[in-house]
Amino acid sequence: MPALRTLPNSSDNNLKALFFLRHYNDIDHVTPVVHKWVESGHSADIVMLGDSSSVNDYRIDYLASLEGVSVAWVGDIVGRVRLFRMGLQKLLLNRYFRGALPDVLTQALDRLVGRKKRISFWKKIAQRLIQRSFGGDAAAGETRGVVAFDWISGNSVFPVEFVQTVVETARDQGLGTVSLPHGDSPHASYLVRTDELSMAPRVKFEPAKMFDAVVVPNELCATRFRPFVERSRVAVLGSPRYCDEWLAQLEHLLPPTPLEANPDRLKLVLFMRKKDFSVFWDEVGRMIQMVAAFPNVELIVKAHTRGGWRQPLSRSLGLRKLDNVRFVASEIHSSHLLDWADAVIDIATSVAFEAVKCSTPVLAADYLHAATSTVADYLPECALNCRDDAYNKVDHFLKNGCWDFYHPDHRERFLQNIVDVPDPDVLPRFVSLLESLAK
């Protein structure tokens, strides 16, 4: 793990930001913001809240190499005993865990570690984390800065209770607070999960109101938060992950690719979703079989970075036996797959946005799920509405290649409304917002 460095106190030109990161998606989308923040002359502490191995991520290695950045795993800050208590409280607030236990046992656990005791413990952890990064009383002018989490919802793996306590502690110290994107909106429609049957606002997004500002890449994402957060506190700034500046930087950071490209084959990659989205899994399996039946086609199926093991296809032995189909997980990065692929088959994932940005054809297989993808909505040339469409597109690519796929006007409209909002100069807008909150 990178050694911690003592960071200088903020001056008029040097502000500090404390970034909390939880998992792969946070790292992917927040790293560009930290990069630009430090490049602008400020300093940053990064606290990893997930598994200890996350500090070895290649993006975290990059950030740790920058002057003015420190990276630490939360367990190394709070110690083993407190880390165990954090894990226990996190487990007790997990709805799946609670639902699996008998009522008498959950009631006993709640008496042992009730809300009052939990909050008292969270406050001790929050004070330790804030004091570590900002020292004295920020409200008295000793330090100035901002505390940043990713999007926090009622379904978040890390308890909202903990995040609220950290935010309140930061605010008591005169620090700004912000919620940064950990993804995008790959759906243009609203009812996208298996259990969503109402157009009512999703209360799981209500916790976002705790922050001074919630940042979103586009209006599609903004609609999630606006029922609960004042319009002036929802900042639409474009996508840090898919903007031109970061894509150019990412080329130099990626480790060597483990993939070899066969120029004699049509190389396709399918990015999967988590199980809780309204995907027709049986039909996805049939589509894989259909594509694999073409000669000179090679298909890689990439599991979702979180919860990929829960997808039915992850356990399909029949599909895994196909000679020209390979299933991969986090051992191969999405950017490596996009560099390798001639075209992408998509069932509504935001990684398809990077493919559009790089002009790699995206086959938006909307017939495989009960929603409308953002890519298909903006780029009708991408839409697959039935098996025939899927078959004919693959056949066309084999016979004619994958050139000149996008209609220029469609692609430009997509980029202006979804990625480069309102223009490609995305990362400076993030820095300006964080500066305003820190001051």
N, C-alpha and C positions, 0 to 999 in steps of 0.2 A: 504494500500500500504506500502511496506517495507520502513523504514526510510532511508534517504540518509546518507552515511558515507563519510567523507573526506578522500580521498585516498592519500597515500604518493607520493611524487615526485619520478620519476624513478631514479634508481641508475644503476650501472653497471650490477647488478644482478636482478633489478626489472624494467621491462618495463610495459608500460600501453597500453591497447587496448580499443578503443571505438567501441562498437558493436551496430549497428542499426538493430532492428528487426521489421517486419511489420505484420506478420500473423502466423497462426498455423504452416505452413510448415517451415518458417524461424526458429521458436523456436525449432521445432523438430530436425532439422539438424545442427543448429549452437550451440545449448546447449552443445553437447559433446566437441566442440572446446573450448568454454569458460571454461568448467570444466577442461580440460587438461591444458589450458593456466594458470589458477590460481593455479592448482596443481603444476605447474612447477616453482612457485615462483613469478609470475607476478600479476598485478592488472588489473581490468576491470571495465569500466562503460558500462551499458546497457541502451539504450534509446528505449523505445517502441513507435513506430510510428503509431500503429493501434488503436483500441478501448481501452479505459482506463481499461476495464475489463481484458485485456491481462496480466496485472501485477499479476493477481491472478492465472495464469496457474501454474500447479504443478511443471513444470520444471523451471519456473521463480522463484517460491518460493524457490526451491532448490538452484539456483544460488545466490539469494539474501542472503541466509544463510551462504554463504562462506565468509571467511575473505578476504578482499581486493576486494570485489565486491559491486558496487552500482547499483540499478535499479531505473529508473524513467520513468514515462509517459511523452511524449513530451509536453502535455498540461500543466503539472505542472511546466515545465521549462520555457516555453515561455509566459504563461498567456493566458487568455480567448480571448482577442482581437486579438492577433497574431495567436492564434490557429484558430479562425474563418477565418482570412485572409488566412492562409495556406489551410484550407478546401475549400475556394472559389477559390483560384488559382488552386488547385488540380482538382476541378470540371471543371474549364474552359479549362483545358488541357485534359480532358477525352473525347475520341473520340465518345463514345456512347452518352454522354450528349450533346456534340456539334451537333451531327447528329440529335438529337431529337428537336433542336431548329430551328426556322426560321432564315435564313441568316441575316436578318436585326438585329435580337436580338444578334446573336453571334458577328456581326461587332460592335454593340454598346458596348458590354461587353469588346471586345478587345481594343476599344478606352479607356474605363474606366480603365482597368487593362491590358495594353499592355506588350509586352515582356520586354521592358526597365524597367518598373515599377516592374514587377515580379522579374526580376533578382536582382534589388536593394533590394527588400524585402528578397529574398532568402539569399542574402549575409549577411544581418543583423542576420537572424536566424542561418546561418552557423557559423558566428563568435561567436555568443552567445554559441552555442553547443561546439565548439572547445575550446574556452576560459574556459568554465566550466570544461572540463575534463583535459586540458593540461596546463592551466595557461599561462605562458609567452611564449616567442619565442623559439620554439623547435629548430629552425635552429641555435640559439645561444648557444645551448647545455643545456638549462634549463630543458627541458624534452625530452624524446624520446618515440616514440610510433607508433601505427598504427591505422588507422580508417577502420572498416570493415562493408560492406554491404553484403547482399545476392546477388544472381544473379539479375542484373537489366537489363531489356530489354525494347524495345520500347512499349511493351504492359503492363508494370508494373503499378500497381495501384498507387504507389507513383511516382510523375513526375520525369522523367529523368533530367529535368531542375534543380530540387532541389538537386538531388544526385550529379550532375556535379558541382554545386556550393559548396557543402560540400567538395567534393574531391579536388577541386581547392584551397579552403581555407586551407585544411589540408596540401596540398603540399606546399603552401606558408609558412607554419609553419614548414616545414622540416619533416613532418610526412609521413609514408608509407600508402598506400591505397591498399585494397584487396577486391575482390568479392568472397564470400564463397558460397558453394552449398546450395540450399533450396530444393533439390530433386535429382532425378536421371533421367536416360533415360530408361523408361520401354518399349520403342519401339526399335527394331533392324532395322526397316525400316524408311524411311525419310518423306514420305508424309502421315502425321498422322492426320491432322486436316481437317475439312470439306471443307475449302476453299483453301487448298494447292494442286495446280495442276502443279507445276514446281519444278524441282530439283535444281533451283538456290539457292545460299546461302540466309538464312533468315536475312534480314537487321535489323530485330528487335533485333538481338544479337550484332549489331554494337556498341551500347553504352558501351559494356564491355571494349572497348579499353581505356576508361578513367582511368582505374585502373592500378596500378603498376603490379598487378598479378591477374589472374583469376584462381580459384581453381576448379577442377572437379574431380569426383571420378573415372572416367574411360575414355577410348578413345571414347566411344559412345558419351559422353557429350562433349568431346574436339572438335569433328568435328563441333559443332555448332559455336564455337568461332574462330577457326583457320583462316577462311577467313578474319577476321577483326582484330585479335590480333596476334602480333608476337609470333612465336612458343615458344620462350624462356620465355614468360610471361604467358603461359598456363601451370599450374602445375597439373599433374595427380597424386593424392595422395591417392586414395581409398575413401571409404565411411565412414565418421565419425558416421553417424546414425546407420549403420548396422555392424560396426566392433565388434569384440568379446569383447573388453574392455568396450565399451559403453553399449552393450546389458546386460552385467553382472551388470553394475552400475544401469541400468534402472530398473532392477528387484526390487531394494531397494527403488526406487523413486515413482513408480506407486502407486496411491491411491488404496484402496481396490476395487476389481472388483464388479460391480453390477450384474454380470451374474452368473447363476447357471447352472452347467453341468449335464445333464441327461445321465447317462451311457448307457441307453437303446436306445438312439437315435443317428443317424448319424448327427453330427453337422457341418453345412456348413456356410461359410460366403462369401458374394459377395461384393467386393469393387468396387464402381462405379467411373466413370470418369466425368469430366465436359462436358457440352453439346457441346462445340466447337470441340470435337474430333469426328472422323469419326466412330461413334458407330451406329450399326443397332438397334435402340431402340425397335422397334416392336419385333424383334427376341429375344432380351434380355428378354422381357416380356414373350414370349413363353417358353424360357428356364426356367424361374422362375416357370411357371405353370407346366412344365414337371417335374422338380425336386420336386416340392411340392406335386405332385401326388404319389410319392413313400411313402409307409408306413414307419413310424419310422425315418423320416427325419425332421430336424429342420433347417430353413434357416434364417439368418440375412442378410439384405441388408444395407450396410453402405454407406451413401451419401458422396460425395467428400467434403473435409473440406472447400473448397472454391467454391461457385457457385452450391452446390448440389441442392438447391431449383429450379434451372433452368432446371434440368434433367426432361424429360417427365415422367419417372417412379415415380418421387417424387409425382406426382399428380394423379397416377393411383389408383382410388378407388377400382377397381376390384382386383388388386394384394394385396392391403392392407386388404382385407376381408378374404384372405386365412388364415386358422387357424394356420398353421405351418410356416408362413412367417412373419417376423418383420422388419420394416424399422427403422433405427436409424441414428442419425447425430452425432454432436460433443459431445453429452452427454456421449458417450461410446468411449474410446480411442481404436485405432487400436490394440495396444499391448494386451489389454484385450480381444479383439475379437480373436486374434491369439492364446492366451492361451486357450480360450474356444473351438475353432474350431478343428474338426478332419481333415478338409481339407478346402482349399480356392479355390473359383472360381474367376478367375481374367480376366479382360478385359484390361490388360496393365496398371497396376499401380505399382509404385515402392515399395509399402508396401509388395508386393509379395516377394520381395528380403529377407525381414525378415523371411518370412515363409520358404523359401528355406534354409536360414541360420540355422533355428531351426529344419529342416528336416520335417516340416509339408507339406504334399502333396499340390501342386498347380495345379489346372486344368486351364490351360491357354486357355481360350475360344476364340481363334483367329477367329473363324468363325462368331463371333459377332461384328467384326469391320474390317475396310478396311486397316489393317496394320499387321505387324508381331511383336509379343511381344518378348522382350529380353529373357524372361523365356522360351518360346517355342523354340526360336532359339537355345539356349544353351542346353536345356533339352527336347529332343523330347518326352520323356515319359509323359511330362506335356501337350502336345499340344492336343487341341480339334479342329478338323477340320470340324465337322459337328454335327448335332443333335444326330446321332447314337453314336458318340464318347462320348458325354455328358451323354447320357442315360446309355451306357455300363459302364462308369467309376463309376457312382453313384451306379449302380447295383452291380458292383464288390466290392466296398467299403462296401456295406451293407452285402454282403455274405461272404467276406473274411477279412474285416478290412482294415486299411490304412498302414499296416507295409511294410517295405522294398520297398518303392515306388521309390526312386531315384536310378539311376545307379551311383555308386560311382565316376567313371571317369567323367561323365557329370557334376555332382554337383561340383566336385573339379575344373573343368575347368571354370565353371560359377563363383565360388567364386574368383578364381585367376584373372580373367579378368574383373569382374564387381564390386566386393565388396572389396576384400583384394588385392589392387593393389599397389605395386607388392607383398606384403606380409601382414599378419594380423596386423603388428605393425603400425597402421594407425595414431592414434592421435598424437604421437610424431612428425610425419612428418609435421602435421599442425602447431604445436608449433614452429618447426624449421623454417618454412617458415615465420610465423609472426615475429619471432625474427629477421630474416634477413631483413625484410622490416622495422621493427622498428629501426634498427641500421643504 
